[in-house]
């Protein structure tokens, strides 16, 4: 079975798929061949959030905004996206640089999650929102939806959502995450992110992915604000 069959979508222009599958380490080693999937990842993150938000808004009318945010966060976090990517064998299809290949890049959660978002963007650009929606909704876990229908709380560790909920208590406040730096070779990058409240830095975080660094920055901000943020297992 080829990869497009696993996706359940046939591309009209395969350049979108090729770019979605090209990690930055591969693009850096093949500069004249193709771009990396980072720009598609950026777009895919927004498309994914919109699709999941609309689905939850439409199907769970009993949930207030705060609970909707928590459920959405549990569905679009790195751990969930990595799991979705594994369902379609995405790791086997990603183009990696030599160093990333040798250090287990095909199974690295951040790479799989980012590539999954890039694939969403590729489908969106090639086939439109309805095709992207059909693809994404295949992965919303039945057990998660059943728990929501029963009114149970979804357990997850998402410091960004918690920080956002606290800040939203004051409508004039605004939170922004800023990439402060990155270091290391392509196959072992480290990212540093600051989180700002009305342009003032309130937390810093480091991680092997930008998403992880953002979570760590939010966790530090919550601790400095006096909140207990010990993770749940």
Secondary structure as a PSIPRED ss2 file (coil, helix, strand):
# PSIPRED VFORMAT (PSIPRED V4.0)

   1 X C   1.000  0.000  0.000
   2 X C   1.000  0.000  0.000
   3 X H   0.000  1.000  0.000
   4 X H   0.000  1.000  0.000
   5 X H   0.000  1.000  0.000
   6 X H   0.000  1.000  0.000
   7 X H   0.000  1.000  0.000
   8 X C   1.000  0.000  0.000
   9 X C   1.000  0.000  0.000
  10 X C   1.000  0.000  0.000
  11 X C   1.000  0.000  0.000
  12 X C   1.000  0.000  0.000
  13 X C   1.000  0.000  0.000
  14 X C   1.000  0.000  0.000
  15 X H   0.000  1.000  0.000
  16 X H   0.000  1.000  0.000
  17 X H   0.000  1.000  0.000
  18 X H   0.000  1.000  0.000
  19 X H   0.000  1.000  0.000
  20 X H   0.000  1.000  0.000
  21 X C   1.000  0.000  0.000
  22 X E   0.000  0.000  1.000
  23 X C   1.000  0.000  0.000
  24 X H   0.000  1.000  0.000
  25 X H   0.000  1.000  0.000
  26 X H   0.000  1.000  0.000
  27 X H   0.000  1.000  0.000
  28 X H   0.000  1.000  0.000
  29 X H   0.000  1.000  0.000
  30 X C   1.000  0.000  0.000
  31 X C   1.000  0.000  0.000
  32 X C   1.000  0.000  0.000
  33 X C   1.000  0.000  0.000
  34 X C   1.000  0.000  0.000
  35 X C   1.000  0.000  0.000
  36 X C   1.000  0.000  0.000
  37 X C   1.000  0.000  0.000
  38 X H   0.000  1.000  0.000
  39 X H   0.000  1.000  0.000
  40 X H   0.000  1.000  0.000
  41 X H   0.000  1.000  0.000
  42 X H   0.000  1.000  0.000
  43 X H   0.000  1.000  0.000
  44 X H   0.000  1.000  0.000
  45 X H   0.000  1.000  0.000
  46 X H   0.000  1.000  0.000
  47 X H   0.000  1.000  0.000
  48 X H   0.000  1.000  0.000
  49 X H   0.000  1.000  0.000
  50 X H   0.000  1.000  0.000
  51 X H   0.000  1.000  0.000
  52 X H   0.000  1.000  0.000
  53 X H   0.000  1.000  0.000
  54 X H   0.000  1.000  0.000
  55 X H   0.000  1.000  0.000
  56 X H   0.000  1.000  0.000
  57 X H   0.000  1.000  0.000
  58 X H   0.000  1.000  0.000
  59 X H   0.000  1.000  0.000
  60 X C   1.000  0.000  0.000
  61 X C   1.000  0.000  0.000
  62 X C   1.000  0.000  0.000
  63 X C   1.000  0.000  0.000
  64 X C   1.000  0.000  0.000
  65 X H   0.000  1.000  0.000
  66 X H   0.000  1.000  0.000
  67 X H   0.000  1.000  0.000
  68 X H   0.000  1.000  0.000
  69 X H   0.000  1.000  0.000
  70 X H   0.000  1.000  0.000
  71 X H   0.000  1.000  0.000
  72 X H   0.000  1.000  0.000
  73 X H   0.000  1.000  0.000
  74 X H   0.000  1.000  0.000
  75 X H   0.000  1.000  0.000
  76 X H   0.000  1.000  0.000
  77 X C   1.000  0.000  0.000
  78 X H   0.000  1.000  0.000
  79 X H   0.000  1.000  0.000
  80 X H   0.000  1.000  0.000
  81 X H   0.000  1.000  0.000
  82 X H   0.000  1.000  0.000
  83 X H   0.000  1.000  0.000
  84 X H   0.000  1.000  0.000
  85 X H   0.000  1.000  0.000
  86 X H   0.000  1.000  0.000
  87 X H   0.000  1.000  0.000
  88 X C   1.000  0.000  0.000
  89 X C   1.000  0.000  0.000
  90 X H   0.000  1.000  0.000
  91 X H   0.000  1.000  0.000
  92 X H   0.000  1.000  0.000
  93 X C   1.000  0.000  0.000
  94 X C   1.000  0.000  0.000
  95 X E   0.000  0.000  1.000
  96 X C   1.000  0.000  0.000
  97 X C   1.000  0.000  0.000
  98 X H   0.000  1.000  0.000
  99 X H   0.000  1.000  0.000
 100 X H   0.000  1.000  0.000
 101 X H   0.000  1.000  0.000
 102 X H   0.000  1.000  0.000
 103 X C   1.000  0.000  0.000
 104 X C   1.000  0.000  0.000
 105 X H   0.000  1.000  0.000
 106 X H   0.000  1.000  0.000
 107 X H   0.000  1.000  0.000
 108 X C   1.000  0.000  0.000
 109 X H   0.000  1.000  0.000
 110 X H   0.000  1.000  0.000
 111 X H   0.000  1.000  0.000
 112 X H   0.000  1.000  0.000
 113 X H   0.000  1.000  0.000
 114 X H   0.000  1.000  0.000
 115 X H   0.000  1.000  0.000
 116 X H   0.000  1.000  0.000
 117 X H   0.000  1.000  0.000
 118 X H   0.000  1.000  0.000
 119 X H   0.000  1.000  0.000
 120 X H   0.000  1.000  0.000
 121 X H   0.000  1.000  0.000
 122 X H   0.000  1.000  0.000
 123 X H   0.000  1.000  0.000
 124 X H   0.000  1.000  0.000
 125 X H   0.000  1.000  0.000
 126 X H   0.000  1.000  0.000
 127 X H   0.000  1.000  0.000
 128 X C   1.000  0.000  0.000
 129 X H   0.000  1.000  0.000
 130 X H   0.000  1.000  0.000
 131 X H   0.000  1.000  0.000
 132 X H   0.000  1.000  0.000
 133 X H   0.000  1.000  0.000
 134 X H   0.000  1.000  0.000
 135 X H   0.000  1.000  0.000
 136 X H   0.000  1.000  0.000
 137 X H   0.000  1.000  0.000
 138 X C   1.000  0.000  0.000
 139 X C   1.000  0.000  0.000
 140 X C   1.000  0.000  0.000
 141 X C   1.000  0.000  0.000
 142 X H   0.000  1.000  0.000
 143 X H   0.000  1.000  0.000
 144 X H   0.000  1.000  0.000
 145 X H   0.000  1.000  0.000
 146 X H   0.000  1.000  0.000
 147 X H   0.000  1.000  0.000
 148 X H   0.000  1.000  0.000
 149 X H   0.000  1.000  0.000
 150 X C   1.000  0.000  0.000
 151 X C   1.000  0.000  0.000
 152 X C   1.000  0.000  0.000
 153 X C   1.000  0.000  0.000
 154 X C   1.000  0.000  0.000
 155 X C   1.000  0.000  0.000
 156 X C   1.000  0.000  0.000
 157 X C   1.000  0.000  0.000
 158 X C   1.000  0.000  0.000
 159 X H   0.000  1.000  0.000
 160 X H   0.000  1.000  0.000
 161 X H   0.000  1.000  0.000
 162 X H   0.000  1.000  0.000
 163 X H   0.000  1.000  0.000
 164 X H   0.000  1.000  0.000
 165 X H   0.000  1.000  0.000
 166 X H   0.000  1.000  0.000
 167 X H   0.000  1.000  0.000
 168 X C   1.000  0.000  0.000
 169 X C   1.000  0.000  0.000
 170 X C   1.000  0.000  0.000
 171 X C   1.000  0.000  0.000
 172 X C   1.000  0.000  0.000
 173 X C   1.000  0.000  0.000
 174 X C   1.000  0.000  0.000
 175 X E   0.000  0.000  1.000
 176 X E   0.000  0.000  1.000
 177 X E   0.000  0.000  1.000
 178 X E   0.000  0.000  1.000
 179 X E   0.000  0.000  1.000
 180 X E   0.000  0.000  1.000
 181 X E   0.000  0.000  1.000
 182 X E   0.000  0.000  1.000
 183 X E   0.000  0.000  1.000
 184 X C   1.000  0.000  0.000
 185 X C   1.000  0.000  0.000
 186 X H   0.000  1.000  0.000
 187 X H   0.000  1.000  0.000
 188 X H   0.000  1.000  0.000
 189 X C   1.000  0.000  0.000
 190 X E   0.000  0.000  1.000
 191 X E   0.000  0.000  1.000
 192 X E   0.000  0.000  1.000
 193 X E   0.000  0.000  1.000
 194 X E   0.000  0.000  1.000
 195 X E   0.000  0.000  1.000
 196 X E   0.000  0.000  1.000
 197 X E   0.000  0.000  1.000
 198 X C   1.000  0.000  0.000
 199 X C   1.000  0.000  0.000
 200 X E   0.000  0.000  1.000
 201 X E   0.000  0.000  1.000
 202 X E   0.000  0.000  1.000
 203 X E   0.000  0.000  1.000
 204 X E   0.000  0.000  1.000
 205 X E   0.000  0.000  1.000
 206 X E   0.000  0.000  1.000
 207 X E   0.000  0.000  1.000
 208 X C   1.000  0.000  0.000
 209 X C   1.000  0.000  0.000
 210 X H   0.000  1.000  0.000
 211 X H   0.000  1.000  0.000
 212 X H   0.000  1.000  0.000
 213 X H   0.000  1.000  0.000
 214 X H   0.000  1.000  0.000
 215 X H   0.000  1.000  0.000
 216 X H   0.000  1.000  0.000
 217 X H   0.000  1.000  0.000
 218 X H   0.000  1.000  0.000
 219 X H   0.000  1.000  0.000
 220 X H   0.000  1.000  0.000
 221 X H   0.000  1.000  0.000
 222 X H   0.000  1.000  0.000
 223 X H   0.000  1.000  0.000
 224 X H   0.000  1.000  0.000
 225 X C   1.000  0.000  0.000
 226 X C   1.000  0.000  0.000
 227 X C   1.000  0.000  0.000
 228 X C   1.000  0.000  0.000
 229 X C   1.000  0.000  0.000
 230 X C   1.000  0.000  0.000
 231 X C   1.000  0.000  0.000
 232 X C   1.000  0.000  0.000
 233 X C   1.000  0.000  0.000
